[in-house]
Amino acid sequence: MAQTYPRPAVRALKVYAFDPQASVTLATAMDNDFVVELPWEERWESPLEKGPVNDYVEVIDIDPAAGLFYEPVDLNDNVLLAQGSLAPSEGRPQFHQQMVFAVVMRTIRAFERALGRTVLWARDDDVSNSDTGLTPVERNFTKRLRIYPHALREANAYYSPAKRALLFGYFRADAVASDIQANWVFTCLSQDIIAHETTHAILHGMRQRSIEPSNVDAMAFHEAFADIIALLQHFSMKGVVRHLLGASRGSLREPGLLTGLGDQFGRATGRRGALRYALEELTRRAEEAGADGQSLVSAAATLDSVVDAHARGGFLVAAVFDAFVTIYERRTADLMRLGRPVSADDGLHPDLVARLADEAAKAADQVMRMCVRALDYAPPVDLRFGEYLRAIITADTDLVPNDPLLYRIAFIEAFKRWGITVPGCISMAPDSLLWDPPQLSQYPEIVRLAQELSGAPLQDPGDALNLRFTDLLSRLQFGVSFATQTDRPERHTVGPAYLQSDFMGEATTDLGPQAASRNLRDLSMEIVLHNQKAIHAWFDGNMPDDEDWERLLGMRLLPDERSQRGFVNASPLRSLSVKGKSSEPSPADEPAFEVHSARISRRTGPDGHELHLLVVQMTQRRRAYFDPREQDQADAGDIGEIGAKRWENPDFWFRGGATLHVDLRDGRLLRIIRKRIDNADRLKGERAFRTGETTGTPPSFGDGTEPFAFLHRSA
């Protein structure tokens, strides 16, 4: 009988902790070795293949500038397994492949822990539902993110929404960069750059409209959020953090490897240090203010005057990192008091440094989770920095009702210190920043119809939406189990042949010819797609209380001839995209809308508090024009005045929508976070931003197809 051995728990992959430059600098050389430990592939996952290729990503190492295709690394090779993967090497393409794979997967796993669900990539907008030969999932999701370690011979690296790929460049160091100990600099060997670009891809998958330049914060948020994730991931490398904290005497407020991003890239392109430092602006302005005693608040630049995406995003990065450092300092204040050195020349005791590193890792992990979870609490379009703060506070309050260490206060103070405010809130107290629950008294038709359906008066008006969303939840799928059709023949309802559901909303697969090539990640895509279609069909049905639903969602669901009663002071919006052809608009046209995402999230807080949510994002688009006269003509559906060409080709698409949270335990609608499609002030603001009226210059992201290529090249 053949001997069987236990399967490894993790796959250990060696990487640079920062980048190759840190390995040839005496002060940091011992800190630059790190091993990424990824969970070994489970039975329900596809096996790891050469490339590497797994369920999430595929590394394709084509070097167009050199005209080469590099042999893919085989991480299952016995020689590599025996030595614990390839050792770090600037000159070996196979190590480059290993490193990008390891860091990308490390970032994905961090997101999945925070979100409580699987990371999925955005769909390809160029793929039509009518394309033949594609399954519904292939038309709506990108199965694997492609990674090209040597895609460009230039000082750039970016996420390509068009290609659904990460493209990394390499280049010769600037002639003035005398401290760069390499002829060529590879961006695929910088852990910061890899994590940054991966975050762009994950964020785009979660919020597909986030790359559209609707306001001055839009691309700045994308850049800032990617920097935040890359920075906070530094602190999970405990051995590295321990040594660097010892050198800085426990401080995280000075520029250094822990608080900077892309050190080698920054130096190689002519900067004195890293590409960006988390608190560089704060430190510089503190020094400037020191002479006359100005406060940091008065010294900080006014955020409204900064429009460049990277510079503006730096304020959000600084606010989040400032909150993290404040939390770290509060968590370690007692340790620093007990272990304070006798003299300024004495270093910190190694045991104290180890404890500080542990606390820094815990604080960074908790702050990163707060930032990631907040994405589910943001409006689906047109996100502003202040709204992101509200999302952070609301998401954390939902999961951690008690905040004894005052994390939420630390965030609020840091955001205020950096000039990020929340218009419309009466104060910056945590309870004032929470997104409001729906007020059912404002929607009498929903309550009335629910009472009719229940056959009895409702004890609580909130039960009206409970009853409605319980009906919606009964149409969705929430879990996955494997079975044959012969095991439970009654489980034949909705979905494709290999994905059926029973009355509990539990998906099952038919173990037929396709079963061997399918796994749980494939099934999660099937479930999400089924739920999106079911939610769309549910909202698309003609219900007697649709006018109330229109006001509740801030969207148009009914033909123009029926939708006026639900909106106060509403004017006809025939400029909305409608179902079917976009020819001469008719009052009977039904407005189109999109269920952008439908995700199931299950999370557990540190005190054991559980949260089970259905998170739905719905969006709608409306033709928008720079000329207000043309806008009025389009909204009235007057094609004769505006002209057929202008009707078919508006200056831009204005979007509205809502994020819905439904508690899976009782069907209660917890909140709706809206951006109304009929909001004239918001349309006016977006028009002013796109024309440059508010910023002095129109936003420029190239031709719009590759916004990050343009932004990163100009950084």
ZAMARGU-4260 file (C-alpha; in steps of 0.2 Angstrom, whole numbers, plus 5000, padded with zeros to 4 digits):
<rodrens>
0) 5000/5000/5000 | 5007/5017/4995 | 5012/5028/5009 | 5002/5044/5010 | 5009/5060/5019
5) 5000/5075/5026 | 4998/5089/5015 | 5007/5105/5019 | 4997/5119/5028 | 5005/5133/5019
10) 5015/5136/5003 | 5030/5147/5008 | 5037/5159/4995 | 5052/5170/4997 | 5050/5188/4992
15) 5058/5205/4995 | 5050/5213/5010 | 5052/5230/5001 | 5062/5230/4985 | 5080/5225/4979
20) 5087/5242/4984 | 5084/5238/5003 | 5095/5222/5001 | 5110/5232/4995 | 5109/5245/5008
25) 5119/5241/5024 | 5106/5249/5036 | 5091/5239/5029 | 5099/5223/5021 | 5094/5212/5036
30) 5076/5218/5035 | 5073/5214/5017 | 5070/5195/5017 | 5052/5189/5020 | 5042/5174/5017
35) 5024/5175/5011 | 5014/5160/5018 | 4999/5156/5007 | 4986/5143/5011 | 4990/5127/5002
40) 4977/5123/4988 | 4962/5115/4995 | 4953/5100/4987 | 4939/5111/4980 | 4952/5123/4972
45) 4961/5121/4955 | 4978/5114/4957 | 4992/5127/4955 | 5000/5126/4938 | 5016/5133/4930
50) 5016/5152/4928 | 5010/5152/4942 | 4992/5150/4938 | 4978/5147/4950 | 4959/5151/4952
55) 4962/5169/4954 | 4977/5175/4943 | 4988/5169/4929 | 5006/5176/4927 | 5011/5178/4909
60) 5029/5183/4906 | 5030/5190/4889 | 5043/5204/4887 | 5038/5214/4871 | 5052/5226/4872
65) 5065/5212/4872 | 5055/5200/4861 | 5056/5186/4873 | 5044/5174/4882 | 5052/5168/4899
70) 5050/5150/4905 | 5036/5150/4918 | 5041/5145/4936 | 5034/5128/4942 | 5031/5131/4961
75) 5027/5112/4962 | 5044/5107/4956 | 5053/5095/4969 | 5069/5105/4969 | 5060/5121/4973
80) 5049/5113/4986 | 5065/5106/4994 | 5073/5123/4996 | 5057/5133/5000 | 5055/5142/4983
85) 5067/5152/4973 | 5078/5164/4983 | 5077/5183/4979 | 5086/5187/4963 | 5085/5203/4952
90) 5091/5193/4937 | 5080/5178/4937 | 5063/5181/4928 | 5056/5165/4937 | 5059/5174/4954
95) 5050/5189/4947 | 5035/5178/4943 | 5036/5170/4960 | 5036/5187/4969 | 5021/5195/4959
100) 5011/5179/4962 | 5015/5179/4981 | 5011/5197/4984 | 4996/5198/4974 | 4988/5182/4982
105) 4994/5189/4999 | 4984/5205/4996 | 4969/5196/4989 | 4968/5185/5005 | 4969/5201/5016
110) 4954/5208/5007 | 4944/5191/5009 | 4947/5191/5028 | 4940/5208/5029 | 4926/5207/5017
115) 4920/5190/5023 | 4918/5184/5005 | 4928/5179/4989 | 4936/5193/4979 | 4929/5193/4961
120) 4936/5203/4946 | 4926/5216/4936 | 4917/5211/4920 | 4924/5215/4903 | 4913/5229/4896
125) 4918/5225/4878 | 4910/5208/4880 | 4892/5208/4875 | 4878/5196/4882 | 4875/5191/4864
130) 4893/5185/4861 | 4892/5167/4856 | 4903/5153/4864 | 4903/5162/4881 | 4894/5156/4897
135) 4884/5169/4907 | 4898/5169/4920 | 4911/5173/4907 | 4901/5187/4900 | 4899/5195/4917
140) 4915/5191/4926 | 4934/5190/4922 | 4939/5172/4928 | 4957/5177/4931 | 4967/5193/4933
145) 4982/5192/4921 | 4999/5198/4927 | 5013/5203/4916 | 5029/5205/4926 | 5039/5213/4911
150) 5025/5221/4900 | 5033/5238/4898 | 5051/5245/4896 | 5047/5261/4905 | 5046/5268/4923
155) 5028/5263/4925 | 5016/5250/4932 | 4997/5250/4932 | 4981/5240/4932 | 4973/5240/4915
160) 4954/5240/4916 | 4953/5236/4898 | 4964/5221/4898 | 4959/5215/4916 | 4978/5214/4919
165) 4992/5221/4930 | 5006/5227/4919 | 5023/5230/4927 | 5037/5240/4919 | 5056/5240/4920
170) 5068/5254/4916 | 5086/5261/4918 | 5089/5271/4934 | 5090/5290/4932 | 5108/5296/4930
175) 5107/5306/4945 | 5102/5291/4956 | 5120/5287/4962 | 5114/5277/4976 | 5104/5264/4966
180) 5114/5248/4965 | 5106/5241/4949 | 5107/5245/4931 | 5089/5240/4929 | 5074/5243/4940
185) 5060/5231/4940 | 5043/5237/4947 | 5038/5219/4949 | 5051/5217/4963 | 5043/5231/4973
190) 5031/5224/4986 | 5023/5241/4988 | 5020/5243/4969 | 5012/5225/4967 | 5000/5228/4982
195) 4995/5245/4976 | 4991/5239/4958 | 4982/5223/4965 | 4971/5234/4976 | 4966/5244/4960
200) 4960/5228/4952 | 4951/5223/4968 | 4943/5240/4970 | 4937/5240/4952 | 4929/5223/4954
205) 4920/5229/4969 | 4915/5246/4962 | 4915/5245/4943 | 4910/5263/4941 | 4924/5270/4953
210) 4936/5273/4938 | 4924/5286/4931 | 4929/5304/4934 | 4913/5310/4942 | 4922/5322/4955
215) 4939/5328/4961 | 4939/5314/4974 | 4936/5300/4962 | 4953/5295/4955 | 4961/5302/4971
220) 4952/5289/4981 | 4957/5275/4970 | 4976/5280/4972 | 4974/5284/4990 | 4965/5268/4995
225) 4979/5258/4985 | 4992/5267/4995 | 4984/5264/5011 | 4983/5245/5008 | 5001/5244/5003
230) 5007/5254/5018 | 4997/5244/5031 | 5003/5228/5024 | 5020/5232/5029 | 5016/5229/5047
235) 5011/5211/5045 | 5030/5207/5042 | 5033/5206/5061 | 5052/5202/5060 | 5055/5216/5048
240) 5044/5228/5058 | 5053/5223/5074 | 5070/5228/5068 | 5065/5244/5060 | 5055/5249/5076
245) 5070/5246/5086 | 5080/5258/5075 | 5067/5271/5076 | 5065/5269/5095 | 5047/5264/5092
250) 5041/5279/5082 | 5031/5278/5066 | 5030/5297/5063 | 5047/5298/5054 | 5050/5294/5035
255) 5057/5277/5033 | 5054/5260/5025 | 5039/5257/5036 | 5030/5274/5032 | 5036/5275/5013
260) 5031/5267/4997 | 5042/5262/4982 | 5059/5267/4989 | 5069/5260/4975 | 5057/5267/4962
265) 5057/5284/4970 | 5076/5285/4970 | 5078/5278/4953 | 5067/5292/4946 | 5077/5306/4954
270) 5069/5308/4970 | 5078/5308/4987 | 5068/5294/4994 | 5052/5284/4992 | 5039/5288/4979
275) 5028/5293/4993 | 5028/5295/5012 | 5012/5293/5022 | 5016/5307/5034 | 5028/5317/5024
280) 5017/5332/5021 | 5012/5332/5040 | 5031/5331/5045 | 5036/5345/5033 | 5022/5357/5038
285) 5025/5353/5057 | 5043/5359/5054 | 5037/5375/5045 | 5025/5379/5059 | 5038/5376/5073
290) 5046/5393/5071 | 5030/5403/5075 | 5021/5389/5085 | 5006/5387/5072 | 4996/5372/5075
295) 4996/5357/5063 | 4977/5361/5059 | 4981/5378/5053 | 4997/5373/5045 | 4989/5359/5034
300) 4985/5364/5016 | 4967/5367/5012 | 4961/5351/5003 | 4950/5361/4992 | 4965/5369/4983
305) 4973/5352/4978 | 4966/5344/4963 | 4980/5332/4957 | 4975/5314/4960 | 4991/5309/4969
310) 4993/5325/4979 | 4974/5325/4984 | 4974/5306/4988 | 4989/5310/4999 | 4977/5319/5011
315) 4967/5303/5013 | 4982/5292/5015 | 4989/5304/5029 | 4972/5304/5038 | 4971/5285/5038
320) 4989/5283/5043 | 4988/5296/5056 | 4973/5287/5064 | 4983/5271/5063 | 4998/5279/5072
325) 4987/5287/5085 | 4979/5270/5088 | 4996/5262/5089 | 5003/5275/5101 | 4987/5273/5112
330) 4990/5254/5112 | 5008/5255/5117 | 5008/5270/5129 | 5009/5259/5144 | 5023/5249/5136
335) 5033/5264/5132 | 5031/5271/5150 | 5037/5254/5158 | 5051/5252/5146 | 5057/5270/5143
340) 5076/5270/5142 | 5086/5278/5156 | 5095/5290/5144 | 5093/5296/5126 | 5107/5286/5120
345) 5100/5269/5126 | 5090/5259/5114 | 5074/5250/5117 | 5075/5233/5126 | 5072/5219/5113
350) 5057/5212/5122 | 5049/5229/5122 | 5053/5231/5103 | 5045/5214/5100 | 5029/5219/5110
355) 5028/5235/5100 | 5029/5226/5084 | 5015/5214/5089 | 5004/5229/5094 | 5009/5238/5077
360) 5003/5222/5068 | 4987/5221/5077 | 4983/5239/5075 | 4987/5239/5056 | 4977/5224/5053
365) 4962/5231/5062 | 4963/5248/5053 | 4965/5239/5036 | 4949/5229/5040 | 4940/5245/5044
370) 4945/5253/5028 | 4941/5238/5017 | 4924/5234/5026 | 4919/5252/5023 | 4919/5249/5004
375) 4902/5240/5007 | 4895/5255/5015 | 4899/5268/5002 | 4887/5274/4988 | 4889/5265/4972
380) 4894/5280/4962 | 4902/5297/4965 | 4911/5294/4981 | 4918/5308/4991 | 4931/5308/5005
385) 4919/5313/5018 | 4907/5299/5013 | 4921/5287/5015 | 4923/5292/5033 | 4905/5290/5036
390) 4906/5272/5028 | 4921/5268/5040 | 4912/5274/5055 | 4895/5265/5051 | 4904/5249/5045
395) 4914/5248/5061 | 4899/5252/5072 | 4889/5238/5064 | 4902/5225/5068 | 4910/5232/5084
400) 4896/5241/5093 | 4907/5245/5108 | 4923/5255/5105 | 4933/5255/5121 | 4949/5260/5112
405) 4941/5274/5103 | 4946/5269/5086 | 4932/5278/5078 | 4937/5294/5087 | 4955/5292/5081
410) 4948/5292/5063 | 4937/5307/5065 | 4951/5317/5073 | 4963/5312/5060 | 4951/5316/5046
415) 4947/5333/5053 | 4966/5337/5055 | 4968/5334/5037 | 4954/5345/5032 | 4942/5331/5027
420) 4925/5336/5032 | 4907/5329/5030 | 4895/5341/5023 | 4877/5339/5029 | 4881/5332/5046
425) 4877/5342/5061 | 4893/5337/5070 | 4908/5325/5068 | 4902/5315/5083 | 4902/5296/5078
430) 4883/5294/5080 | 4881/5309/5069 | 4891/5301/5055 | 4881/5285/5054 | 4871/5282/5038
435) 4853/5285/5043 | 4841/5270/5042 | 4826/5272/5031 | 4811/5281/5038 | 4796/5271/5033
440) 4784/5284/5038 | 4789/5293/5022 | 4784/5278/5011 | 4765/5275/5015 | 4762/5264/5000
445) 4775/5252/5005 | 4767/5251/5023 | 4750/5249/5016 | 4753/5235/5004 | 4763/5226/5017
450) 4748/5227/5029 | 4737/5220/5015 | 4749/5206/5012 | 4751/5201/5030 | 4732/5202/5034
455) 4735/5211/5050 | 4741/5228/5056 | 4760/5229/5058 | 4767/5231/5075 | 4781/5241/5068
460) 4781/5251/5052 | 4799/5244/5049 | 4791/5227/5047 | 4784/5233/5031 | 4801/5232/5022
465) 4804/5216/5032 | 4790/5207/5023 | 4795/5213/5006 | 4813/5209/5008 | 4809/5192/5015
470) 4801/5189/4999 | 4816/5194/4989 | 4828/5184/5000 | 4817/5168/4996 | 4823/5170/4978
475) 4841/5171/4981 | 4855/5158/4984 | 4867/5159/4999 | 4877/5144/5000 | 4885/5130/4990
480) 4884/5111/4992 | 4888/5097/4981 | 4875/5083/4976 | 4869/5073/4962 | 4852/5076/4954
485) 4847/5059/4958 | 4851/5062/4977 | 4838/5076/4978 | 4827/5076/4962 | 4815/5089/4970
490) 4829/5102/4969 | 4826/5108/4952 | 4821/5127/4951 | 4831/5141/4944 | 4848/5142/4937
495) 4858/5132/4925 | 4859/5113/4925 | 4874/5112/4936 | 4868/5125/4948 | 4851/5122/4956
500) 4843/5128/4972 | 4831/5122/4985 | 4819/5132/4997 | 4833/5137/5008 | 4843/5146/4994
505) 4857/5133/4995 | 4865/5130/4978 | 4870/5112/4972 | 4879/5106/4957 | 4876/5091/4946
510) 4891/5080/4947 | 4891/5077/4928 | 4904/5079/4914 | 4908/5097/4919 | 4910/5094/4938
515) 4929/5090/4937 | 4933/5107/4929 | 4922/5117/4942 | 4926/5123/4959 | 4919/5133/4973
520) 4926/5150/4966 | 4917/5146/4949 | 4901/5142/4959 | 4902/5158/4969 | 4902/5168/4952
525) 4887/5158/4947 | 4878/5162/4963 | 4882/5181/4962 | 4876/5181/4944 | 4860/5172/4949
530) 4857/5184/4963 | 4860/5199/4953 | 4847/5193/4940 | 4834/5188/4953 | 4836/5205/4962
535) 4834/5214/4945 | 4819/5204/4941 | 4811/5208/4958 | 4813/5227/4957 | 4808/5226/4939
540) 4791/5219/4943 | 4776/5231/4942 | 4772/5233/4960 | 4758/5244/4966 | 4770/5254/4978
545) 4783/5257/4964 | 4782/5276/4967 | 4788/5274/4985 | 4802/5262/4979 | 4807/5276/4967
550) 4809/5289/4981 | 4817/5276/4992 | 4830/5271/4980 | 4833/5288/4972 | 4831/5280/4955
555) 4817/5279/4941 | 4809/5262/4940 | 4793/5266/4931 | 4789/5274/4914 | 4788/5293/4914
560) 4769/5294/4913 | 4768/5285/4930 | 4784/5291/4940 | 4780/5309/4943 | 4770/5306/4959
565) 4784/5299/4968 | 4797/5313/4966 | 4794/5330/4974 | 4796/5344/4961 | 4802/5331/4948
570) 4803/5335/4930 | 4802/5322/4916 | 4819/5313/4914 | 4818/5305/4897 | 4836/5307/4896
575) 4838/5291/4906 | 4844/5276/4897 | 4829/5265/4894 | 4826/5246/4890 | 4828/5241/4872
580) 4832/5254/4858 | 4837/5272/4863 | 4827/5279/4848 | 4813/5292/4850 | 4809/5292/4869
585) 4791/5289/4874 | 4782/5292/4890 | 4779/5273/4891 | 4797/5269/4890 | 4803/5259/4906
590) 4820/5266/4913 | 4834/5254/4913 | 4844/5251/4928 | 4858/5239/4933 | 4861/5228/4948
595) 4879/5231/4949 | 4883/5219/4962 | 4875/5207/4975 | 4886/5200/4988 | 4884/5190/5003
600) 4895/5195/5018 | 4897/5186/5034 | 4908/5194/5047 | 4912/5191/5066 | 4918/5205/5077
605) 4932/5204/5090 | 4919/5202/5104 | 4910/5188/5094 | 4896/5199/5087 | 4891/5192/5070
610) 4885/5202/5055 | 4876/5193/5040 | 4872/5205/5026 | 4866/5205/5008 | 4875/5220/5000
615) 4866/5226/4984 | 4873/5240/4973 | 4860/5247/4960 | 4865/5260/4947 | 4856/5270/4933
620) 4863/5282/4920 | 4856/5298/4912 | 4862/5308/4897 | 4872/5323/4902 | 4877/5338/4893
625) 4889/5353/4896 | 4876/5365/4889 | 4862/5367/4901 | 4850/5371/4886 | 4854/5354/4878
630) 4852/5346/4895 | 4834/5353/4897 | 4830/5347/4879 | 4837/5329/4883 | 4828/5328/4899
635) 4812/5333/4890 | 4815/5320/4877 | 4815/5333/4863 | 4826/5325/4850 | 4820/5336/4837
640) 4829/5351/4846 | 4844/5342/4852 | 4847/5332/4837 | 4848/5313/4835 | 4867/5313/4835
645) 4868/5322/4851 | 4855/5311/4858 | 4865/5296/4854 | 4882/5304/4860 | 4880/5314/4876
650) 4895/5323/4883 | 4895/5310/4897 | 4884/5299/4907 | 4878/5305/4924 | 4875/5291/4936
655) 4865/5288/4951 | 4860/5273/4962 | 4859/5266/4979 | 4868/5253/4991 | 4856/5242/5001
660) 4860/5232/5016 | 4848/5218/5021 | 4850/5208/5037 | 4850/5190/5031 | 4843/5184/5048
665) 4827/5193/5047 | 4826/5202/5031 | 4826/5219/5038 | 4832/5233/5027 | 4845/5241/5038
670) 4850/5256/5027 | 4850/5263/5009 | 4864/5274/5004 | 4858/5285/4989 | 4865/5296/4975
675) 4849/5302/4967 | 4848/5301/4948 | 4837/5317/4948 | 4849/5327/4959 | 4851/5343/4949
680) 4865/5350/4961 | 4875/5334/4959 | 4873/5335/4940 | 4879/5353/4940 | 4894/5349/4951
685) 4899/5335/4940 | 4897/5346/4924 | 4908/5359/4932 | 4921/5347/4937 | 4922/5339/4920
690) 4923/5356/4911 | 4937/5362/4923 | 4926/5376/4930 | 4929/5370/4948 | 4947/5365/4947
695) 4954/5377/4934 | 4957/5363/4921 | 4947/5348/4915 | 4952/5331/4922 | 4964/5322/4910
700) 4966/5303/4911 | 4971/5300/4893 | 4958/5293/4882 | 4949/5286/4897 | 4952/5268/4893
705) 4968/5266/4903 | 4966/5279/4917 | 4979/5271/4928 | 4992/5270/4914 | 4991/5289/4912
710) 4990/5293/4930 | 5005/5282/4935 | 5015/5288/4921 | 5013/5306/4926 | 5016/5303/4944
</rodrens>
